[in-house]
Amino acid sequence: MKLFKILFLLFFIPITGYTTVHKHSLENGLKIFVKEDNRAPIVVSQVWYRAGSLDEVNGKTGVAHLLEHMMFKGTKTTKPGEFSKIIAAAGGRENAFTGADYTCYFQQLEKSQLPISLKMEADRMQNLVVSEEEFAKEIKVVMEERLWRTDDNPKAQANELFNTLMFHAHPYGKPIVGWMNDLENMTHSDAEEWYKNWYGPNNAILVVAGDVKASEVFKMAEKYFGQIPPIVLPERKPQQEPKQNGTRTSILKAPSKLSYVQMGYRAPTLDKNSQEISKDQFALEVLVGILSQSSSARLTQNLVRDSRIALNVGAGYSMVNRGNESSFELYATPSETTSTSDLIAALKEELNKIKRDGVTEEELKRVKTIVIADDVYQKDSVFNAAMQIGQLETQGYSHEILEDYIKNIKKVTSKDIQNAASRYFTDDTLTVVTIDPQPLDTSKPKKGKPHVH
């Protein structure tokens, strides 16, 4: 299964111009969104649960991801692995992923097979069996996955360290895969508790996109999900990271050929409770593109091609999430003759140029053109259209904000970017992690291995 720590180059690729998204709610609280698209006889079905690592408590990190694995291990009416076999026999594909804000299960099928998908998703929403035997097998798989994704990967270790530094109090500082010690001490009762706490229709969203009729999907949803009773959800306490008052830095010693820098500044998300759209978030969105969206972007041109102090550079920012905390991040690998301190200074100077001079009209035009072109390209993906709806709605936003995304991007000016950079890119809100490369032992085998359910 996949783990999602969402940091898009652009937080989503907008779907302006799509047909209407049809919405319906069942009495038990399940929300349903249908996007009709009859260009091909396929359908994508996704069930999103508003439960991710954001909701975990200390000592039980990784339980959201572990439960995602267990969802394929049988119900009162199906055997372990049978879900996947049935979808494959129907000519479809399926998988799932866990993020900080949500967990999502999806299938892509020929349109006539949609009832199979909905029937089985409804079954495991209420009838999952979390057996000690299957748990004992799967927790080992998850530990192997953690070793492979993080412990064997210096950049992943740096990212994990970066998150813990930036978010001391907020749960975004916890790894989605979980701390190894928590996984080692996790029990099947922990997974069962997570399932009972969060897996109910009133904490879920069903998104269906493809060659379907919304009215028919609503009838099917009522048939398969309508009788599932709502659950009593645990109270969610507001969680906010305290104000940062100074640069936070850390050095990670790890076997690696090259050094690495990950640095970032606390940055705002879109306000779910306000009807007014702040210019800052869209300015930061555009700035990501100006810095690293293409081969002619500033960081690539200035640090990789011209000065050659970096082998690669990138930037990322997400303006939407459920936890109301975000960061504007830069990633870079220094050349062999460049120190991490010199590279950090160069990255800061690139940001200082933005603060002093803003950006050119040519840069603005280029980035806006890329965004609009991506919009056209993205319309070809039924799966991604469903993803956008599911992510936004699960995170507490309306999917309707997609309609004005391009309009708000087009409004961004050089002054807007200059103001946002000056407001958020200060040393008092900066977090920096660097890798101090240690000798590689090529004879030593990898600790972990990937896994697909």
JOLINRA-V56410 format. One record per helix or strand of 2 or more residues. SS is the DSSP state (H for helix, E for strand). FROM is the first residue (numbers start at 1). LEN is the number of residues. Records with the same first field share a line. If there is no record, write none. Layout:
SS=FROM-LEN / FROM-LEN
This chain:
E=2-3 / 21-5 / 31-6 / 42-8 / 93-7 / 103-8 / 204-7 / 248-8 / 260-8 / 310-8 / 326-9 / 430-9
H=53-3 / 63-8 / 82-8 / 111-16 / 132-20 / 154-13 / 171-3 / 180-5 / 188-11 / 201-3 / 214-12 / 279-14 / 298-9 / 340-18 / 361-18 / 382-13 / 399-13 / 414-11 / 427-3
